[in-house]
């Protein structure tokens, strides 16, 4: 997959479906997961990954460099899909890619706080995202700025204005960057939700469920982090996204009110166990206390995939479903399997060398 993006008018999802036929071979299955789980050598592990992450490359075998390379390859894949998609799907995918622009912004602001120079901040940015979003000049200007006050002024003309202003003000008062990061993440999900109205019925059916699913996982993660770290509950409320899949406002407020993480986990389990739509997959559901959000995410993704048993003759729905499937499964591959395994392999190597 080359790092390019060509603008082609795509009239229908029939064309998209033909062009994205390669996606299936890039999604890892249970057999490939099992094979990776048996590998204990980092070089062998990376070589095997290249089947599913074409063009994967990095300079050093650090966890940070490997993570950056994995997401860079994933972003290239999204760009490829984007180039084969009709206008509405393109707009959705570009909105989805702002997730990685927000990661760039976080890195640049943190680099500015730490006093990094322009070259150091440049190396922290994924430029492919900015290329797909036509925001390269914006990011180059941001990198040149050397103070938080100047960043706040620069962001006034962008959609990030309010969240950057509030986040920087909070940082100046508390020396905590959590609020800035939470407001930026909230903006990503809010923008996705606001764009649902522009989708056609078939797109809306699948994409809106996906957006509500990932937004609810975000809300749960914010509450979980808040309860775990004893963050002011009124502050937490400001970070929540105004949408729901299974957890309405009263359920979220109930979870926020839990005084400790054990009560939070118990309450969440009780709430989820009573949701009719989840009962099919609930018999095998267990909350992993070390990876609580991953546990719930797996439950939700199973629901999503069972919900859309797409008929083969429904070309539009099939193409849309396959694209969303890639977004869900590749993200899960990286976060929940590949990176933890890489961390384990590298840590074992260093222990042997000690």
C-alpha positions as CSV (number, residue, x, y, z in Angstrom):
1,X,0.0,0.0,0.0
2,X,1.7,3.2,-1.1
3,X,1.3,6.4,0.8
4,X,-0.9,8.3,-1.7
5,X,-4.4,9.5,-2.0
6,X,-6.0,10.1,-5.4
7,X,-9.3,11.8,-5.7
8,X,-11.7,9.7,-7.8
9,X,-15.4,10.1,-8.1
10,X,-17.0,6.9,-6.8
11,X,-20.6,6.7,-7.8
12,X,-21.7,3.7,-5.8
13,X,-20.8,1.1,-3.2
14,X,-20.7,-1.6,-6.0
15,X,-17.4,-0.1,-7.1
16,X,-16.3,0.1,-3.5
17,X,-17.1,-3.5,-2.8
18,X,-15.0,-4.7,-5.7
19,X,-12.0,-2.5,-4.8
20,X,-12.0,-3.5,-1.1
21,X,-11.9,-7.2,-1.7
22,X,-8.3,-7.3,-0.4
23,X,-9.5,-6.3,3.1
24,X,-10.5,-9.8,4.2
25,X,-6.9,-11.1,4.0
26,X,-5.7,-8.3,6.2
27,X,-7.9,-9.1,9.2
28,X,-6.4,-11.6,11.6
29,X,-8.4,-14.7,12.5
30,X,-8.3,-17.0,15.5
31,X,-5.6,-19.2,13.8
32,X,-3.3,-16.2,13.2
33,X,-3.9,-15.0,16.8
34,X,-2.9,-18.5,18.1
35,X,0.2,-18.6,15.9
36,X,1.3,-15.1,17.1
37,X,0.7,-16.2,20.7
38,X,3.2,-19.0,20.3
39,X,6.0,-16.7,19.0
40,X,8.5,-15.6,21.5
41,X,11.1,-13.9,19.3
42,X,10.4,-10.2,18.4
43,X,11.9,-10.4,14.9
44,X,9.8,-13.5,14.0
45,X,6.8,-11.8,15.5
46,X,7.2,-8.7,13.4
47,X,7.8,-10.7,10.2
48,X,4.5,-12.6,10.8
49,X,2.7,-9.3,11.4
50,X,3.7,-8.0,8.0
51,X,1.3,-10.4,6.3
52,X,-1.5,-8.3,7.9
53,X,0.3,-5.0,8.0
54,X,1.9,-4.6,4.6
55,X,4.8,-2.2,4.5
56,X,5.3,-2.3,8.3
57,X,8.7,-0.7,9.1
58,X,10.4,1.1,11.9
59,X,14.0,2.1,12.9
60,X,14.2,0.6,16.3
61,X,12.5,-2.2,18.2
62,X,11.1,0.0,20.9
63,X,7.4,-0.4,21.9
64,X,6.8,3.3,20.9
65,X,8.3,2.9,17.4
66,X,6.4,-0.4,16.8
67,X,3.1,1.2,18.0
68,X,3.6,4.2,15.7
69,X,4.4,1.9,12.7
70,X,1.3,-0.3,13.3
71,X,-1.0,2.7,13.4
72,X,0.7,4.3,10.4
73,X,0.0,1.1,8.4
74,X,-3.6,1.1,9.7
75,X,-4.0,4.8,8.6
76,X,-2.7,3.9,5.2
77,X,-5.3,1.2,5.0
78,X,-8.0,3.7,5.9
79,X,-6.7,6.1,3.2
80,X,-6.9,3.3,0.7
81,X,-10.5,2.6,1.6
82,X,-11.3,6.3,1.5
83,X,-10.1,6.6,-2.1
84,X,-12.5,3.8,-3.2
85,X,-15.6,5.2,-1.3
86,X,-18.6,7.3,-2.2
87,X,-18.8,10.8,-0.8
88,X,-20.7,10.1,2.4
89,X,-18.3,7.3,3.4
90,X,-15.3,9.5,2.6
91,X,-16.6,12.2,4.9
92,X,-17.2,9.7,7.6
93,X,-13.7,8.2,7.3
94,X,-12.1,11.7,7.3
95,X,-14.0,12.4,10.5
96,X,-12.8,9.1,11.8
97,X,-9.2,10.1,11.0
98,X,-9.4,13.2,13.1
99,X,-8.9,10.7,16.0
100,X,-5.3,10.5,14.9
101,X,-5.0,14.2,14.2
102,X,-6.1,14.7,17.8
103,X,-3.3,12.3,18.8
104,X,-0.9,14.5,16.8
105,X,-2.2,17.6,18.6
106,X,-1.8,16.0,22.0
107,X,1.8,15.1,21.2
108,X,2.7,18.5,19.9
109,X,1.1,20.3,23.0
110,X,2.9,17.9,25.4
111,X,6.1,18.5,23.5
112,X,5.6,22.2,23.8
113,X,5.0,21.8,27.6
114,X,8.2,19.8,27.9
115,X,10.2,22.4,25.9
116,X,10.9,20.3,22.8
117,X,12.2,21.9,19.7
118,X,10.5,21.9,16.3
119,X,12.4,18.9,15.0
120,X,11.6,16.8,18.0
121,X,7.9,17.7,17.8
122,X,7.9,17.0,14.0
123,X,9.1,13.4,14.7
124,X,6.1,12.8,17.0
125,X,3.5,13.6,14.3
126,X,1.9,11.2,11.9
127,X,2.0,13.3,8.7
128,X,0.0,10.8,6.7
129,X,-3.1,11.7,8.7
130,X,-2.6,15.4,8.0
131,X,-2.1,14.6,4.3
132,X,-5.4,12.7,4.1
133,X,-7.2,15.6,6.0
134,X,-5.5,18.3,3.9
135,X,-4.2,19.8,7.2
136,X,-0.4,19.6,6.7
137,X,0.1,23.4,6.7
138,X,-2.0,23.6,9.9
139,X,0.1,21.0,11.7
140,X,3.4,22.6,10.5
141,X,2.3,26.0,11.9
142,X,1.3,24.4,15.2
143,X,4.7,22.7,15.6
144,X,6.5,26.0,15.2
145,X,4.6,27.5,18.1
146,X,6.7,27.6,21.3
147,X,4.2,28.6,24.0
148,X,0.7,27.5,25.3
149,X,-0.6,31.0,25.0
150,X,0.3,31.1,21.3
151,X,-1.2,27.7,20.7
152,X,-4.5,28.9,22.3
153,X,-4.4,32.0,20.0
154,X,-3.6,29.9,17.0
155,X,-6.5,27.4,17.6
156,X,-9.1,30.2,17.7
157,X,-9.7,29.8,14.0
158,X,-10.2,26.0,14.2
159,X,-12.8,23.6,15.5
160,X,-10.5,22.9,18.4
161,X,-10.8,26.4,19.8
162,X,-13.0,25.8,22.8
163,X,-11.5,22.5,24.0
164,X,-8.0,23.8,23.7
165,X,-8.8,26.9,25.6
166,X,-10.5,25.1,28.4
167,X,-7.8,22.4,28.6
168,X,-4.9,24.9,28.7
169,X,-6.6,27.0,31.3
170,X,-7.1,23.9,33.5
171,X,-3.5,22.8,32.9
172,X,-2.2,26.2,34.0
173,X,-4.2,26.0,37.3
174,X,-3.4,22.3,38.1
175,X,-0.4,21.2,36.0
176,X,-2.7,18.3,34.8
177,X,-3.1,17.6,31.1
178,X,-6.0,15.1,31.6
179,X,-8.7,17.7,31.0
180,X,-7.2,18.8,27.7
181,X,-7.0,15.2,26.5
182,X,-10.5,14.4,27.6
183,X,-12.0,17.5,25.9
184,X,-10.2,16.7,22.7
185,X,-11.4,13.0,22.8
186,X,-15.0,14.2,23.5
187,X,-14.8,16.5,20.5
188,X,-13.9,13.6,18.2
189,X,-17.0,11.6,19.3
190,X,-19.3,14.6,19.2
191,X,-18.3,15.4,15.7
192,X,-19.0,11.8,14.6
193,X,-22.4,12.0,16.2
194,X,-23.2,15.3,14.6
195,X,-22.4,14.0,11.1
196,X,-24.9,11.0,11.3
197,X,-27.6,13.2,9.9
198,X,-25.8,13.5,6.6
199,X,-25.8,9.7,6.0
200,X,-28.3,7.9,3.7
201,X,-30.5,5.2,5.3
202,X,-28.3,2.2,4.7
203,X,-25.2,4.1,5.9
204,X,-27.0,5.4,8.9
205,X,-28.2,2.0,10.0
206,X,-24.7,0.5,10.3
207,X,-22.5,3.6,10.9
208,X,-24.8,5.2,13.6
209,X,-24.8,2.0,15.6
210,X,-21.0,1.8,15.4
211,X,-20.7,5.5,16.5
212,X,-23.0,4.9,19.4
213,X,-21.1,1.8,20.4
214,X,-17.7,3.4,20.4
215,X,-19.1,6.6,22.1
216,X,-20.6,4.5,24.9
217,X,-17.3,2.7,25.4
218,X,-15.6,6.2,25.6
219,X,-18.2,7.3,28.2
220,X,-17.5,4.1,30.3
221,X,-13.8,4.6,30.0
222,X,-14.1,8.2,31.2
223,X,-16.2,7.2,34.2
224,X,-13.9,4.2,35.0
225,X,-10.8,6.4,35.0
226,X,-12.7,9.0,37.1
227,X,-13.8,6.6,39.7
228,X,-10.4,4.8,39.8
229,X,-8.5,8.1,40.2
230,X,-11.1,9.9,42.4
231,X,-11.6,12.7,39.9
232,X,-14.3,15.2,40.7
233,X,-17.6,13.8,39.5
234,X,-18.9,17.2,38.3
235,X,-15.8,17.5,36.1
236,X,-16.4,14.0,34.7
237,X,-19.9,14.9,33.6
238,X,-18.4,17.6,31.4
239,X,-16.4,15.0,29.4
240,X,-19.3,12.6,28.6
241,X,-20.7,12.4,25.0
242,X,-24.4,13.0,24.6
243,X,-25.5,9.7,23.1
244,X,-26.3,6.2,24.2
245,X,-26.5,2.6,23.0
246,X,-27.5,0.7,26.1
247,X,-26.7,3.1,28.9
248,X,-28.9,6.1,29.2
249,X,-28.2,9.2,31.3
250,X,-29.6,7.8,34.5
251,X,-27.4,4.6,34.2
252,X,-24.3,6.7,33.5
253,X,-25.0,9.0,36.5
254,X,-25.5,5.9,38.7
255,X,-22.1,4.6,37.6
256,X,-20.5,8.0,38.2
257,X,-21.8,8.0,41.8
258,X,-20.0,4.7,42.7
259,X,-17.4,5.4,45.4
260,X,-14.8,2.9,44.4
261,X,-13.8,0.7,41.5
262,X,-15.2,-2.5,43.0
263,X,-18.6,-1.0,43.3
264,X,-18.3,0.4,39.8
265,X,-17.5,-3.0,38.3
266,X,-20.3,-4.7,40.2
267,X,-22.8,-2.1,39.2
268,X,-21.8,-2.2,35.6
269,X,-22.1,-6.0,35.5
270,X,-25.6,-5.8,36.9
271,X,-26.7,-3.2,34.5
272,X,-25.3,-5.0,31.4
273,X,-26.8,-8.4,32.6
274,X,-30.3,-6.9,32.4
275,X,-30.0,-5.6,28.8
276,X,-32.1,-7.8,26.6
277,X,-30.1,-7.2,23.4
278,X,-26.9,-8.4,25.1
279,X,-28.3,-11.6,26.6
280,X,-27.2,-13.8,23.6
281,X,-23.5,-13.1,24.2
282,X,-23.7,-12.6,28.0
283,X,-23.4,-16.2,29.1
284,X,-19.7,-16.1,28.1
285,X,-19.1,-12.5,29.3
286,X,-16.6,-11.9,32.1
287,X,-15.2,-8.6,33.3
288,X,-11.4,-8.7,33.3
289,X,-10.5,-6.3,36.1
290,X,-7.2,-5.6,34.5
291,X,-8.8,-4.8,31.2
292,X,-12.3,-3.8,32.1
293,X,-13.0,-1.6,29.1
294,X,-11.6,-4.2,26.7
295,X,-14.1,-6.7,28.2
296,X,-17.1,-4.5,27.6
297,X,-15.8,-3.5,24.1
298,X,-15.7,-7.2,23.2
299,X,-19.3,-7.7,24.4
300,X,-20.4,-4.6,22.3
301,X,-18.5,-5.6,19.2
302,X,-20.0,-9.1,19.3
303,X,-23.4,-7.5,19.5
304,X,-22.6,-5.3,16.5
305,X,-21.5,-8.2,14.3
306,X,-24.4,-10.4,15.3
307,X,-26.8,-7.5,14.6
308,X,-25.7,-7.2,11.0
309,X,-26.0,-10.6,9.3
310,X,-25.7,-9.0,5.9
311,X,-27.5,-10.6,3.0
312,X,-25.2,-11.2,0.0
313,X,-27.4,-9.3,-2.4
314,X,-27.4,-6.1,-0.4
315,X,-24.3,-4.5,-2.0
316,X,-24.4,-1.2,-0.3
317,X,-24.9,-2.6,3.2
318,X,-22.2,-5.3,2.6
319,X,-19.6,-2.7,1.5
320,X,-20.4,-0.4,4.5
321,X,-20.3,-3.4,6.9
322,X,-16.9,-4.6,5.6
323,X,-15.4,-1.1,6.1
324,X,-16.7,-0.8,9.6
325,X,-15.6,-4.3,10.4
326,X,-12.0,-3.3,9.4
327,X,-12.1,-0.3,11.7
328,X,-13.3,-2.4,14.7
329,X,-11.1,-5.4,14.1
330,X,-7.8,-3.7,13.2
331,X,-8.1,-1.4,16.2
332,X,-8.8,-4.3,18.5
333,X,-5.9,-6.3,17.0
334,X,-3.4,-3.5,17.8
335,X,-4.7,-2.5,21.2
336,X,-5.9,-5.7,22.7
337,X,-3.5,-8.3,21.2
338,X,-0.5,-7.1,19.3
339,X,0.8,-4.4,21.6
340,X,0.4,-6.4,24.8
341,X,2.2,-9.3,23.2
342,X,5.0,-7.1,22.0
343,X,5.4,-5.6,25.5
344,X,5.5,-9.1,27.0
345,X,8.2,-10.3,24.5
346,X,10.4,-7.2,25.0
347,X,10.1,-7.3,28.8
348,X,11.0,-10.9,28.9
349,X,14.1,-10.2,26.7
350,X,15.3,-7.5,29.0
351,X,14.8,-9.7,32.1
352,X,17.0,-12.3,30.5
353,X,19.7,-9.7,29.8
354,X,19.6,-8.4,33.4
